[in-house]
């Protein structure tokens, strides 16, 4: 098992703790896109009692009627949040997201 790029020793009963929160907004107005987010935290303790932990998460926008301005605002806002930590985060995470939502058997590409 690995955590944050480090190898973690496993045993029969590896102590761990995990939690998460997920939310979704389904607006009644079809011109307002659905928004979903998921945040999670995972902590594991190795055989020596050392703890490793990490956060993960995702968010996405699902429009019923595509409004380019909404999409642009959504991505600008996420990029600004990522850039405040590291300018390489947004392109890296956007590529992961695009790959995740690609439906290859239908030739679908995320916008």
C-alpha positions, 0 to 999 in steps of 0.5 A, spaced: 500 500 500 502 507 498 500 513 501 503 520 498 508 516 494 511 512 500 510 505 501 506 503 507 507 496 511 501 492 511 499 487 517 493 483 518 489 488 521 492 495 519 489 500 523 485 506 519 480 511 519 476 514 513 471 519 512 468 523 507 462 528 505 458 528 498 453 533 496 449 534 490 445 540 488 439 538 483 436 545 481 429 545 479 431 550 473 433 546 467 438 552 466 442 552 472 447 546 472 447 540 477 453 541 481 456 535 485 462 535 490 466 529 494 471 530 499 474 525 503 480 524 508 484 517 509 489 516 515 493 509 516 497 507 521 503 503 520 507 497 524 511 503 528 505 507 529 507 512 524 501 515 521 500 517 514 494 521 511 491 524 505 485 528 502 482 527 496 476 529 492 472 531 486 467 536 483 463 537 477 458 541 473 453 537 469 449 542 465 442 540 462 443 546 457 450 548 455 452 555 457 459 556 455 459 562 460 457 557 466 463 552 464 468 558 463 466 561 470 466 554 473 473 552 470 476 559 472 474 559 479 477 552 480 483 554 476 484 560 481 483 556 487 488 551 484 493 556 482 493 559 489 497 553 491 501 551 485 500 553 478 501 545 475 495 543 479 489 545 475 492 542 468 494 536 472 487 535 475 483 537 469 487 532 465 485 526 470 478 529 470 477 529 463 480 522 462 475 520 468 469 522 464 471 520 457 466 515 455 471 511 450 466 506 447 461 512 445 467 516 442 465 522 447 470 527 449 468 532 455 468 539 453 
